[in-house]
Amino acid sequence: MNTTDNSNDWLFEITPKNKFFSLNLNEVWQYRDLLLLFVKRDIITAYKQTVLGPLWYLIQPLFTSITFTIIFNSVAGIDTGTVPPFLFNLAGITVWNYFTACLTGTSDTFKANAAIFGKVYFPRIITPLSVVISNLIKFGIQLFIFVVFYLFYYIKGTALSLNSTILFFPFLVMLMGILGLGLGMLISSLVTKYRDFSYLLGFGIQLLMYLSAVMYPMELIKQKLPQYGWLVQYNPLAYLIETGRYMLLDVGEISVLGLCYTFGVTLTVFFIGLLIFNKTEKSFIDTV
């Protein structure tokens, strides 16, 4: 009789999830090919059945920057110092757009992928993670446009300069993506039961943009509206936008305390979002 133990011959073992919290990093690595397929799918879907294709990624930040320059700089008179107002706005919008793309793309995870989730098993976090990674392509295109206009103004003789903190810019982008991923997973989990969140998301993002110092320096709101300055001071996104502008344009300042606060909020939001996401994936199919 063959008494050899074959319990270790299985490639995968499906067992009840008893852990209260799990990152599932080993599982995500095992499904890395699927992650790349989802990234490719997200990129192709964005260009499919569009006339201008990736040019839409260029048009949106350019028109938004022009609009902000006319309204906030020409009409409202917001001073951007030696930096051209258009370039000042373009820097803030470029950083902001990556966050909003990650947030909106991951906030509809369960509803948009219900058909796939109901048929085959794979780590569900792969889906929102693929959105964050694929949006790096869009961010790269918009960052390239910023560099083009930066060189244009520099060649014209505008006083522009870079500083050594630009080396840490990838870490800033990563922090922005993690924050968008955490909030997106949280909202996606809530949308399965409370559909109102999907309708409020667009309005909330627009309101959040005005509270994130995208089109003005953080110091300005403290001077002009000190009674409302706390709304910006306690907004972690404002520190990310302000730091991004400092790295790209050498204007404003970097608040070390603000970045530490932002880092703490980002990790907290991510872990809470992941915790609720893991809990929701077990029963979401009954409510979607």
Contacts in CASP RR format, 6 or more apart in sequence:
PFRMAT RR
TARGET T0000
AUTHOR 0000-0000-0000
METHOD contacts of the structure
MODEL  1
MNTTDNSNDWLFEITPKNKFFSLNLNEVWQYRDLLLLFVKRDIITAYKQT
VLGPLWYLIQPLFTSITFTIIFNSVAGIDTGTVPPFLFNLAGITVWNYFT
ACLTGTSDTFKANAAIFGKVYFPRIITPLSVVISNLIKFGIQLFIFVVFY
LFYYIKGTALSLNSTILFFPFLVMLMGILGLGLGMLISSLVTKYRDFSYL
LGFGIQLLMYLSAVMYPMELIKQKLPQYGWLVQYNPLAYLIETGRYMLLD
VGEISVLGLCYTFGVTLTVFFIGLLIFNKTEKSFIDTV
14 121 0 8 1.000
17 278 0 8 1.000
17 282 0 8 1.000
20 275 0 8 1.000
21 271 0 8 1.000
21 274 0 8 1.000
21 275 0 8 1.000
21 278 0 8 1.000
22 278 0 8 1.000
23 274 0 8 1.000
24 123 0 8 1.000
24 125 0 8 1.000
24 278 0 8 1.000
27 123 0 8 1.000
28 35 0 8 1.000
28 123 0 8 1.000
28 125 0 8 1.000
28 126 0 8 1.000
28 129 0 8 1.000
31 122 0 8 1.000
31 123 0 8 1.000
31 126 0 8 1.000
34 122 0 8 1.000
34 126 0 8 1.000
35 126 0 8 1.000
35 129 0 8 1.000
35 130 0 8 1.000
35 133 0 8 1.000
38 126 0 8 1.000
38 127 0 8 1.000
38 130 0 8 1.000
38 134 0 8 1.000
39 130 0 8 1.000
39 133 0 8 1.000
39 134 0 8 1.000
41 130 0 8 1.000
42 130 0 8 1.000
42 131 0 8 1.000
42 134 0 8 1.000
42 135 0 8 1.000
43 134 0 8 1.000
43 137 0 8 1.000
46 53 0 8 1.000
46 54 0 8 1.000
46 134 0 8 1.000
46 138 0 8 1.000
47 53 0 8 1.000
47 54 0 8 1.000
50 56 0 8 1.000
52 59 0 8 1.000
54 141 0 8 1.000
57 138 0 8 1.000
57 141 0 8 1.000
57 142 0 8 1.000
58 141 0 8 1.000
58 142 0 8 1.000
58 145 0 8 1.000
60 97 0 8 1.000
61 90 0 8 1.000
61 93 0 8 1.000
61 94 0 8 1.000
61 97 0 8 1.000
61 142 0 8 1.000
61 145 0 8 1.000
62 90 0 8 1.000
62 145 0 8 1.000
64 89 0 8 1.000
64 93 0 8 1.000
65 86 0 8 1.000
65 89 0 8 1.000
65 90 0 8 1.000
65 93 0 8 1.000
66 86 0 8 1.000
68 89 0 8 1.000
68 93 0 8 1.000
68 214 0 8 1.000
68 215 0 8 1.000
69 85 0 8 1.000
69 86 0 8 1.000
69 89 0 8 1.000
72 78 0 8 1.000
72 85 0 8 1.000
72 89 0 8 1.000
72 215 0 8 1.000
72 216 0 8 1.000
73 80 0 8 1.000
73 85 0 8 1.000
73 89 0 8 1.000
74 85 0 8 1.000
78 85 0 8 1.000
78 215 0 8 1.000
78 216 0 8 1.000
78 220 0 8 1.000
80 88 0 8 1.000
80 217 0 8 1.000
80 251 0 8 1.000
81 251 0 8 1.000
82 158 0 8 1.000
82 159 0 8 1.000
82 160 0 8 1.000
82 251 0 8 1.000
83 158 0 8 1.000
83 160 0 8 1.000
83 249 0 8 1.000
83 251 0 8 1.000
84 153 0 8 1.000
84 158 0 8 1.000
86 149 0 8 1.000
87 146 0 8 1.000
87 149 0 8 1.000
87 150 0 8 1.000
87 153 0 8 1.000
87 160 0 8 1.000
87 249 0 8 1.000
88 245 0 8 1.000
88 249 0 8 1.000
88 251 0 8 1.000
89 214 0 8 1.000
89 215 0 8 1.000
90 145 0 8 1.000
90 146 0 8 1.000
90 149 0 8 1.000
91 146 0 8 1.000
91 244 0 8 1.000
91 245 0 8 1.000
91 248 0 8 1.000
91 249 0 8 1.000
92 214 0 8 1.000
92 215 0 8 1.000
92 241 0 8 1.000
92 244 0 8 1.000
92 245 0 8 1.000
93 214 0 8 1.000
94 139 0 8 1.000
94 142 0 8 1.000
94 143 0 8 1.000
94 145 0 8 1.000
94 146 0 8 1.000
95 172 0 8 1.000
95 173 0 8 1.000
95 176 0 8 1.000
95 240 0 8 1.000
95 241 0 8 1.000
95 244 0 8 1.000
95 245 0 8 1.000
96 209 0 8 1.000
96 212 0 8 1.000
96 214 0 8 1.000
96 237 0 8 1.000
96 241 0 8 1.000
97 138 0 8 1.000
97 139 0 8 1.000
97 142 0 8 1.000
98 135 0 8 1.000
98 136 0 8 1.000
98 138 0 8 1.000
98 139 0 8 1.000
98 142 0 8 1.000
98 173 0 8 1.000
98 176 0 8 1.000
98 177 0 8 1.000
99 176 0 8 1.000
99 177 0 8 1.000
99 179 0 8 1.000
99 180 0 8 1.000
99 237 0 8 1.000
99 240 0 8 1.000
100 205 0 8 1.000
100 209 0 8 1.000
101 131 0 8 1.000
101 135 0 8 1.000
101 138 0 8 1.000
101 139 0 8 1.000
102 131 0 8 1.000
102 132 0 8 1.000
102 135 0 8 1.000
102 176 0 8 1.000
102 177 0 8 1.000
102 180 0 8 1.000
102 181 0 8 1.000
102 184 0 8 1.000
103 180 0 8 1.000
103 183 0 8 1.000
103 184 0 8 1.000
103 187 0 8 1.000
103 201 0 8 1.000
103 205 0 8 1.000
104 201 0 8 1.000
104 202 0 8 1.000
104 205 0 8 1.000
105 128 0 8 1.000
105 131 0 8 1.000
105 135 0 8 1.000
105 184 0 8 1.000
106 127 0 8 1.000
106 128 0 8 1.000
106 131 0 8 1.000
106 132 0 8 1.000
106 180 0 8 1.000
106 181 0 8 1.000
106 182 0 8 1.000
106 184 0 8 1.000
106 185 0 8 1.000
106 187 0 8 1.000
106 188 0 8 1.000
107 183 0 8 1.000
107 184 0 8 1.000
107 187 0 8 1.000
107 188 0 8 1.000
107 191 0 8 1.000
107 197 0 8 1.000
107 198 0 8 1.000
107 201 0 8 1.000
108 188 0 8 1.000
108 191 0 8 1.000
108 198 0 8 1.000
109 124 0 8 1.000
109 127 0 8 1.000
109 128 0 8 1.000
109 131 0 8 1.000
109 184 0 8 1.000
109 185 0 8 1.000
109 188 0 8 1.000
110 117 0 8 1.000
110 188 0 8 1.000
110 189 0 8 1.000
110 191 0 8 1.000
110 192 0 8 1.000
110 280 0 8 1.000
110 281 0 8 1.000
110 284 0 8 1.000
110 288 0 8 1.000
111 188 0 8 1.000
111 191 0 8 1.000
111 192 0 8 1.000
111 198 0 8 1.000
111 288 0 8 1.000
113 127 0 8 1.000
114 284 0 8 1.000
114 285 0 8 1.000
114 288 0 8 1.000
117 124 0 8 1.000
117 281 0 8 1.000
117 284 0 8 1.000
117 285 0 8 1.000
118 285 0 8 1.000
124 277 0 8 1.000
124 281 0 8 1.000
125 185 0 8 1.000
125 274 0 8 1.000
125 277 0 8 1.000
125 278 0 8 1.000
128 181 0 8 1.000
128 184 0 8 1.000
128 185 0 8 1.000
128 188 0 8 1.000
128 277 0 8 1.000
129 181 0 8 1.000
132 177 0 8 1.000
132 180 0 8 1.000
132 181 0 8 1.000
136 173 0 8 1.000
139 173 0 8 1.000
146 248 0 8 1.000
150 160 0 8 1.000
150 248 0 8 1.000
153 160 0 8 1.000
154 160 0 8 1.000
160 249 0 8 1.000
160 250 0 8 1.000
161 250 0 8 1.000
162 248 0 8 1.000
162 250 0 8 1.000
163 246 0 8 1.000
163 247 0 8 1.000
163 250 0 8 1.000
165 246 0 8 1.000
165 247 0 8 1.000
165 254 0 8 1.000
166 247 0 8 1.000
166 248 0 8 1.000
168 247 0 8 1.000
169 244 0 8 1.000
169 247 0 8 1.000
169 248 0 8 1.000
172 240 0 8 1.000
172 243 0 8 1.000
172 244 0 8 1.000
172 247 0 8 1.000
175 240 0 8 1.000
175 262 0 8 1.000
175 263 0 8 1.000
175 266 0 8 1.000
176 240 0 8 1.000
178 266 0 8 1.000
178 267 0 8 1.000
178 270 0 8 1.000
179 236 0 8 1.000
179 237 0 8 1.000
179 240 0 8 1.000
179 265 0 8 1.000
179 266 0 8 1.000
179 269 0 8 1.000
179 270 0 8 1.000
181 270 0 8 1.000
182 269 0 8 1.000
182 270 0 8 1.000
182 272 0 8 1.000
182 273 0 8 1.000
182 274 0 8 1.000
183 269 0 8 1.000
183 273 0 8 1.000
184 273 0 8 1.000
185 273 0 8 1.000
185 274 0 8 1.000
185 276 0 8 1.000
185 277 0 8 1.000
186 269 0 8 1.000
186 272 0 8 1.000
186 273 0 8 1.000
186 276 0 8 1.000
186 277 0 8 1.000
187 197 0 8 1.000
187 201 0 8 1.000
188 277 0 8 1.000
188 280 0 8 1.000
189 273 0 8 1.000
189 276 0 8 1.000
189 277 0 8 1.000
189 279 0 8 1.000
189 280 0 8 1.000
189 284 0 8 1.000
190 197 0 8 1.000
190 276 0 8 1.000
191 197 0 8 1.000
191 198 0 8 1.000
192 280 0 8 1.000
192 284 0 8 1.000
192 287 0 8 1.000
192 288 0 8 1.000
193 287 0 8 1.000
208 235 0 8 1.000
208 237 0 8 1.000
211 231 0 8 1.000
211 232 0 8 1.000
211 235 0 8 1.000
211 237 0 8 1.000
211 238 0 8 1.000
212 232 0 8 1.000
212 235 0 8 1.000
212 237 0 8 1.000
212 238 0 8 1.000
212 241 0 8 1.000
213 221 0 8 1.000
213 232 0 8 1.000
213 235 0 8 1.000
213 238 0 8 1.000
213 241 0 8 1.000
213 242 0 8 1.000
214 241 0 8 1.000
217 242 0 8 1.000
217 251 0 8 1.000
217 252 0 8 1.000
218 232 0 8 1.000
218 233 0 8 1.000
218 238 0 8 1.000
218 239 0 8 1.000
218 242 0 8 1.000
219 252 0 8 1.000
221 228 0 8 1.000
221 229 0 8 1.000
221 232 0 8 1.000
222 229 0 8 1.000
222 232 0 8 1.000
222 233 0 8 1.000
232 238 0 8 1.000
236 258 0 8 1.000
236 261 0 8 1.000
236 262 0 8 1.000
236 265 0 8 1.000
236 266 0 8 1.000
239 255 0 8 1.000
239 258 0 8 1.000
239 259 0 8 1.000
239 261 0 8 1.000
239 262 0 8 1.000
240 262 0 8 1.000
242 252 0 8 1.000
242 253 0 8 1.000
242 254 0 8 1.000
242 255 0 8 1.000
243 254 0 8 1.000
243 255 0 8 1.000
243 259 0 8 1.000
245 251 0 8 1.000
245 252 0 8 1.000
246 252 0 8 1.000
246 253 0 8 1.000
246 254 0 8 1.000
END
